[in-house]
Every structure is written in C-alpha cells, then in structure tokens.
Amino acid sequence: MIAQGVWEPPALVAARRQAVAAAAEAQSTGFREYSGRWMALIEGTPNRSGKMRAAGTVRTYRSKVTGYLVPEFGDTPVRTITVERISEFTAKLDKIPAEVNRKATRNGVTRPVLVVLMMILRQAARDGIIPKAPDVRIRKQESVRHGADHDPGEDVIDPVQVEAVYCATPPQWRVFVLLAAWCQLRRGEVLGLQRRDIRWHDDGTATLYVRRQLNANTGDYTDPKSEAGKRSMSVPRIMRDRLAAHLAENVAREAMSPVVPAKSLSRMPLSNTKFGYVWAEARDSVPGLPPGFRFHDLRHTGLTLFAQEGATLAELMRRGGHSDIKVVLRYQHATMERDRELANRMSERALEQVAAAAKSAVRSA
C-alpha cells in the first residue's frame, strides 16, 4: 500500500469508518428512539434562560410525545418525516373534536402537538440526524371556546353576579370566589395561599402576599408562573370581613395552613381535582352567566373593574402578576370605557360653563 502511494494512517482510516458508521446510524434512527433521547435532553438540561424546565412542562411535552407522536410515527426513520408526511398528520389531528366546544373550528390539540414535533426535528437537525428541519408553518393559537368574533368583554360579569356565585359555593370554600374576583388571583395561586400570606394591620386593613401556587400537574407547591407572579396587594374592603371570618372558622391556626383547605381546619389544601367539581357545581347553579364561564374569568372580571377605576397598565401588571404587557392590553377596552366616561363628564362641565357664560353675556347686553 505504501509502495502504491495509497497508504493512510490507521487513525485516519478509523475516523473515516466511524464517520461512515455514524452517518449510517443517523440514516436509520427511528422517531421512537430519537424522541426518547430528546425527552432526556429536555428533562436534564436548562432552557435558553438557564433554568431547568418545570416538572409540569416536561410532563406536557411527554404527553404529546407518547400520546400522539410516537403512535403516529413509531420507528419511522426521522429523515423520512417530510413536509408532506407532517401535512397528513396535521389533517388527522384536525379531525379530533374539541372537548370544550364541539362547534369550534380548532380543537386545541393540533398546534401544541406540532410545536413539540418541530422542537424534536429542529434538535435532530442540530444533532446531524437530518440535514435540516422540514419547513412547516404552524398556525397561531386560537381559542377553542369561542369563535373569532368573540369579545373578551363578554366574559366579564358584574359584582351582583360575583355575589351570586359566592353564595352558590359551599361555605368552607366560597372564599376562593372572592380571592379570584377581588384579589385577581389565578386558581393555583388561590389554592397555594397559606395563613401566613395574609397580614392584618392595626387599622383593620390587610395585605395579601402571593408566594407560591398549587401546581395542577404535580400536586405540589411551586413558584408562581413568573417572577412577576410573586407580589403583594391590598385586600379590598369588600371582602375583608368575610376573609377574616373564613380564617377564623375554616383555617387551622398554624402559619402554613392552607387558606382553602380540603375540609375545614385541614392541613391539606383543596386539590385541583376536587376544586374543579366544586367550582363547576357552583357555577352551573347560577343563571345568567356567560356560556362557558371559567373560574379564570372571575380574575378577568376583577382586573377589568380595576382598570375601570383608572388603573394604569403598570398597575394592572403588578396587581395581576403579569410579565407580558401584551396580555394586559386586553384590559385596555375597560380603561377606554373609563376614559370616555371621564371625557364626557369633562365635556358636560365645560358646556355648562360655556352656556352659563353665554347667558350672562346676553343679560349684560
């Protein structure tokens, strides 16, 4: 071989053979195998912000992989998953009926499943399993509860209806209606509240601190959705007496006792599952609520009323624990209604003064 001038160092030959073997392996890597590797990567490495993904996030990804993607693609080589193949899969997903609203044109399944699929394929491209990820455009998120012409303002109820829902809820748990409507808390934040999170002051006022949530996926206490979710707020006068009575009658004395316990004086919080049944029964017993009214819409109601009192966007973000101003802009319709009301009052007062001045001028003449 040396005499013929084709000799190669053993190390170079071995490297080339390894490269050929790796390429062959990549060509035959099946989706089931690679998606398992991807899940291990997702669970064991930080995200782009340097934080480990929450257990609920990992569980959500895994449900899409095991519930939809692996049954569809199985051991199909990753390299053969083309745009056309994904289009066929999308058509299948679109045929799944929406559970919440059977008349909805979107089922709430297709988009999140495709998002996870493309995350996997983009990682496969980075790993050299495929040259590049298929060029697939994923539709933007659309509501499955309402049509495209739905006005979010229709989900807002008035204080009389809030009171009706409160009265329809079993006494040991009805405080969660007040916490959602008047303190604008999310469900997990309500269930995560403990006695120590409410501080009473000498003048009878109270401050509520949001420090944790009861995670619906894990059943454990976890941090709020974002750093902005950790916040403090004044407890409105409309609910102070009821909150104090609830703490005295239904909440155990220990500082870490849940404000919404599984049963009166229990050290265990009401579970998300039990909460769902309690809420649905109370809501369904109140006539006149908007169709499909959710517990979260109590929070929406409270923030809308807060906006109507003239709260700025910054104040709304702080009160609601929002980190994205785009989310808070939904309440701009409420602030505009308040703006119109104030503008009309200003106009009426100005017109009265102009008219009075005109009358005075006529009399003087």
C-alpha positions in Angstrom: 0.0 0.0 0.0 2.9 2.4 0.8 4.6 1.5 -2.5 1.4 2.3 -4.4 1.1 5.6 -2.6 -2.3 5.0 -1.1 -1.3 4.3 2.4 -3.2 6.1 5.1 -2.5 6.4 8.8 -4.6 3.9 10.8 -6.1 6.8 12.9 -7.4 8.5 9.8 -8.9 5.2 8.5 -10.6 4.6 11.8 -12.0 8.1 11.9 -13.4 7.8 8.4 -15.0 4.4 9.3 -16.5 5.9 12.4 -17.9 8.8 10.4 -19.4 6.4 7.8 -20.9 4.3 10.6 -22.3 7.4 12.3 -23.9 8.6 9.1 -25.4 5.1 8.5 -26.8 5.2 12.1 -28.3 8.6 11.6 -29.9 7.5 8.4 -31.7 4.7 10.2 -32.5 6.4 13.5 -36.2 5.9 14.2 -38.5 8.5 15.7 -39.3 6.5 18.8 -35.7 6.2 19.7 -34.8 9.8 18.9 -37.8 11.3 20.7 -36.7 9.3 23.8 -33.3 10.9 23.5 -34.9 14.3 23.1 -37.1 13.9 26.2 -34.0 13.0 28.2 -32.3 16.2 26.9 -35.3 18.3 27.8 -35.6 16.9 31.3 -31.9 17.1 32.1 -30.6 20.3 30.6 -31.5 24.0 31.2 -33.6 26.0 28.8 -32.4 29.1 27.0 -32.8 31.3 30.1 -30.6 28.9 32.0 -33.4 27.4 34.2 -34.4 23.8 34.4 -37.8 23.2 32.9 -40.7 22.8 35.4 -42.0 19.3 36.0 -45.3 20.3 34.5 -43.7 21.5 31.3 -41.8 18.2 31.0 -45.0 16.3 31.6 -46.8 18.3 29.0 -44.1 17.6 26.4 -44.1 13.9 27.3 -47.8 13.6 26.9 -47.6 14.9 23.3 -44.7 12.5 22.5 -46.3 9.4 24.0 -50.0 10.3 23.3 -49.7 11.5 19.7 -46.3 11.5 18.1 -44.9 8.0 18.8 -48.3 6.3 18.0 -48.2 8.2 14.6 -44.5 7.9 13.6 -43.3 4.9 15.6 -40.0 3.6 14.3 -40.2 5.7 11.1 -36.7 7.0 10.3 -36.5 10.6 11.3 -35.0 11.5 7.9 -38.2 10.4 6.1 -40.5 12.7 8.1 -41.1 15.3 5.4 -43.4 18.3 5.0 -45.9 16.1 3.1 -45.9 13.5 5.9 -46.4 16.2 8.5 -49.3 17.6 6.5 -51.0 14.2 6.5 -50.5 14.0 10.3 -51.9 17.5 10.7 -55.1 16.6 8.8 -55.6 13.6 11.2 -55.1 15.9 14.2 -57.6 18.4 12.9 -60.3 15.8 12.8 -60.1 15.3 16.6 -63.2 17.1 18.0 -62.8 19.9 20.6 -63.8 18.7 24.0 -64.8 22.1 25.4 -66.7 23.4 22.4 -67.9 20.9 19.8 -68.6 23.6 17.3 -65.1 25.1 17.4 -63.1 25.1 14.2 -59.9 24.3 16.2 -59.6 21.5 18.8 -56.7 22.8 20.9 -54.7 19.6 20.1 -53.1 20.2 16.7 -51.0 23.2 17.4 -49.3 22.1 20.7 -48.6 18.6 19.2 -47.0 20.1 16.1 -45.0 22.5 18.2 -43.4 19.6 20.1 -42.8 17.7 16.8 -40.9 20.6 15.3 -38.9 21.1 18.5 -37.8 17.5 18.1 -37.0 17.8 14.4 -35.0 21.0 14.9 -32.9 19.3 17.6 -32.4 16.4 15.2 -31.0 18.8 12.6 -28.6 20.2 15.3 -27.5 16.7 16.1 -26.9 15.9 12.4 -29.6 13.3 12.2 -31.2 15.2 9.4 -29.8 18.0 7.2 -32.4 20.5 8.3 -35.9 20.6 9.9 -38.9 20.5 7.5 -40.2 23.9 6.6 -43.6 23.7 8.4 -45.7 26.7 9.3 -47.7 26.2 12.4 -51.0 28.1 12.8 -51.2 30.6 15.6 -53.1 29.8 18.7 -56.8 30.3 18.5 -59.5 30.0 21.2 -61.4 26.7 21.2 -64.1 28.2 23.5 -65.3 30.9 21.2 -65.4 32.0 17.6 -63.1 34.5 16.0 -65.6 37.3 16.6 -65.8 36.7 20.3 -65.3 39.8 22.5 -63.4 39.0 25.7 -65.5 41.7 27.4 -68.4 39.2 27.2 -66.7 37.0 29.8 -66.9 39.8 32.4 -69.7 39.6 35.0 -70.9 42.3 37.3 -70.5 42.4 41.1 -74.1 41.2 41.7 -73.2 38.0 39.7 -70.0 37.6 41.6 -72.0 37.7 44.8 -74.4 35.1 43.4 -71.5 32.7 42.6 -70.1 33.3 46.1 -73.4 32.4 47.7 -73.8 29.3 45.5 -70.4 27.9 46.6 -70.2 25.7 49.8 -69.3 27.9 52.8 -66.0 26.3 53.6 -64.7 27.1 50.1 -66.6 30.1 48.9 -63.7 32.4 49.8 -62.0 31.3 46.6 -64.6 33.3 44.6 -63.6 36.5 46.5 -59.9 35.8 46.1 -60.2 35.4 42.3 -62.6 38.3 41.7 -61.4 40.9 44.2 -57.7 40.0 44.6 -57.5 38.8 40.9 -55.7 35.5 41.8 -55.2 32.6 39.5 -56.6 29.2 40.6 -53.2 27.8 41.5 -52.4 30.9 43.5 -55.7 30.7 45.4 -55.0 27.1 46.3 -51.4 27.9 47.2 -52.3 30.6 49.8 -51.4 29.9 53.4 -52.4 31.7 56.6 -49.0 33.4 56.8 -49.6 35.0 53.4 -52.2 37.4 54.9 -51.0 40.2 57.2 -53.5 42.2 59.2 -52.7 45.8 60.2 -53.8 47.9 63.2 -56.2 50.0 61.1 -58.1 46.9 60.0 -56.6 46.7 56.5 -54.8 43.6 55.2 -52.1 42.8 52.8 -52.0 39.6 50.8 -48.7 38.1 49.5 -48.6 35.7 46.6 -45.5 33.5 47.1 -46.5 30.1 45.6 -49.1 28.1 43.7 -50.5 24.6 43.9 -49.3 23.0 40.7 -52.1 21.3 38.9 -49.7 18.8 37.2 -47.6 17.7 40.2 -50.0 18.4 43.1 -47.0 20.2 44.9 -46.4 23.8 45.8 -44.2 25.5 43.2 -43.2 29.1 42.3 -45.8 31.3 40.5 -45.8 31.3 36.7 -43.1 34.0 36.6 -41.1 36.3 38.9 -43.9 38.9 38.3 -46.3 36.4 39.9 -44.6 36.9 43.3 -46.4 40.0 44.5 -48.3 41.7 47.3 -51.6 43.6 47.2 -54.1 45.3 49.4 -57.1 43.2 50.3 -60.2 45.2 49.1 -62.7 46.4 51.7 -65.5 44.5 50.0 -64.1 41.1 51.2 -62.1 41.9 54.4 -64.8 40.9 56.9 -65.6 37.7 55.0 -61.9 36.8 54.7 -61.4 37.3 58.5 -64.4 35.2 59.3 -63.3 32.4 56.9 -59.8 32.4 58.5 -61.4 32.1 62.0 -63.8 29.4 61.1 -62.2 27.2 58.4 -58.4 27.7 58.5 -56.1 25.9 61.0 -54.0 28.2 63.3 -50.6 27.1 62.0 -48.9 29.7 59.8 -48.6 27.2 56.9 -52.2 26.1 57.0 -53.9 26.4 53.6 -56.4 29.3 53.2 -58.6 27.0 51.1 -58.3 23.6 52.9 -59.6 20.2 51.7 -62.0 20.5 54.6 -62.4 22.9 57.5 -59.3 23.2 59.6 -57.4 20.7 57.5 -53.7 21.0 56.9 -54.1 19.8 53.3 -55.1 22.2 50.6 -58.2 21.6 48.4 -56.9 19.6 45.4 -57.2 20.9 41.9 -59.5 17.9 41.0 -61.9 18.5 43.9 -61.8 22.2 43.2 -62.9 21.5 39.6 -66.1 19.7 40.8 -66.9 22.3 43.5 -66.5 25.2 41.0 -68.5 23.6 38.2 -71.4 22.8 40.5 -71.5 26.3 41.9 -71.2 28.0 38.5 -73.9 25.8 36.9 -76.3 26.7 39.7 -76.1 30.5 38.9 -78.4 31.5 36.0 -77.3 34.2 33.6 -73.6 33.6 33.5 -71.9 33.9 30.1 -71.7 30.5 28.2 -68.6 28.5 29.3 -67.8 30.9 32.1 -64.5 29.8 33.7 -63.1 30.3 37.2 -60.3 32.3 35.4 -63.0 34.7 34.2 -63.5 35.9 37.8 -59.9 37.1 37.7 -60.6 38.7 34.3 -63.7 40.4 35.8 -61.7 41.8 38.8 -58.9 43.2 36.6 -61.5 44.8 34.3 -63.2 46.5 37.2 -59.8 47.5 38.5 -59.0 49.0 35.1 -62.3 50.9 35.0 -61.2 52.7 38.2 -58.4 54.2 36.2 -55.5 51.8 36.9 -52.5 52.2 34.6 -51.1 49.3 32.6 -48.2 49.1 35.0 -50.6 48.9 38.0 -52.6 46.2 36.2 -49.5 44.2 35.5 -48.5 44.5 39.2 -51.9 43.6 40.5 -52.3 40.6 38.2 -48.8 39.4 38.3 -48.3 39.7 34.6 -44.8 39.7 33.0 -46.0 40.4 29.4 -47.7 43.8 28.6 -49.4 42.2 25.6 -51.5 40.1 28.0 -52.5 43.2 30.0 -53.6 45.1 26.9 -56.8 43.1 26.8 -58.0 45.3 29.6 -57.4 48.4 27.6 -61.1 48.3 26.5 -62.0 48.8 30.1 -59.7 51.8 30.5 -61.0 53.3 27.3 -64.6 53.0 28.6 -63.5 54.8 31.7 -61.6 57.4 29.5 -64.8 58.0 27.6 -66.8 58.4 30.8 -64.3 61.0 32.1 -64.2 62.7 28.7 -68.0 63.0 28.7 -68.0 64.4 32.2 -65.4 67.0 31.2 -67.4 67.9 28.1 -70.7 68.3 30.1 -69.0 70.5 32.7 -67.3 72.6 30.0 -70.5 73.0 28.0 -72.4 74.1 31.2 -69.8 76.8 31.8 -69.8 77.9 28.2 -73.6 78.1 28.2 -73.7 80.0 31.5 -71.2 82.5 30.1 -73.3 82.9 27.0 -76.5 83.6 29.1 -74.6 86.1 31.2 -73.4 87.9 28.1 -76.9 88.1 26.7 -78.2 89.5 30.0 -75.4 92.1 30.1 -76.3 93.2 26.6 
